[in-house]
Amino acid sequence: MAIPVLTYHSARIEGNDYASNDHVAFFHDLRLLHSLGFRIARLEDVVANLKAGAGGAPRAVAITLDDGTDFDYYDLPHPRWGTQRSMFNIMRDFVAQFGREAQPCLHATSFVVVSPKARLELDRTCLAGQNWYTDDWWNPAIASGLMAIANHSWDHNHPQAHADDCPGAGDGTFTAIDNFAAADAQIRQAAEYLSARTGGRATPLFAYPYGETNSYLVEDYLPKYSDQHGMQAAFDATHGMVTEECDVWQLPRFVFGLHWKEHGELAELLLREGMAQGTGSRGRSIE
């Protein structure tokens, strides 16, 4: 089992080319993965197989989206760069072009910031103040079969969120979440809201904000209090494949803009990592 998990941020729109726009990159990367012979898998299935010791399908890859802005689901008019095709609709376009049988398990997991107050503040200070950080799309996304909604913390411990219901840590880094009160407010509180908002259909996975972990979260809170917060695994932003040797509370992901930046670099990354894991990287030619 050596599975890459690829991560995109739909709010990262700094132009309309591959390097500057996660939507453009996602469009091209879906086609690249398909041309290389990768099979896209649901992230929750990757975790279930990992925990069961069942390995994974050959040449599988999973896709995640971080922060959960409305750009994940809706086409929206960016004030500078024009209307952006959503990550959800990019997947629908792929199905329309190639057919569902081309990638029968095509799927992405959106890790969302959960607090309504925090999302309002982040929309006002980090987006365009157009109410693009809502949760009314979560249930339709789940119902589509193309997306899952999962836990990216209560308020990201973001300096612009200004939530007053997460005690025990200063803003701006998730490494500061190093005690029970802070961890419980960020993770369990978020899980309970997600469950209520989605009718229990949220996926019980967690992604660390900023990709930042600490020993308290990885070794204490997440494993010891899983019966309370309900999470089954957690993902950071370290470079690497998901393998049987990974700690289920600190699973790696490759992040666009961090681990690959230019068109073609993803193929090189997957080849290099696949060879390092002894899996090879044979596939169809890239068109």
ABEGO torsion letter per residue (X at the ends): XBBBBBBBBAABBAEABAAABAAAAAAAAAAAAAAAGBBBBBAAAAAAAAAAGAEBBBGBBBBBBBGGBAAAABBBBBAAAEBBBBAAAAAAAAAAAAEAAABAABBBBBBBBABAAAAAAAAAAABAGAGABBAAAAAAAAAAGABBBBBAEAAGGBAAAGBAABBGBBBGBAAABABAAAAAAAAAAAAAAAAAAAGGABBBBBBBBGGBBBAAAAAAAAAAAAAAAGBABBBBABBEBBBAABBAABBBBBBBGAABABBGAAAAAAAAAAAAAGAEABBBBBX
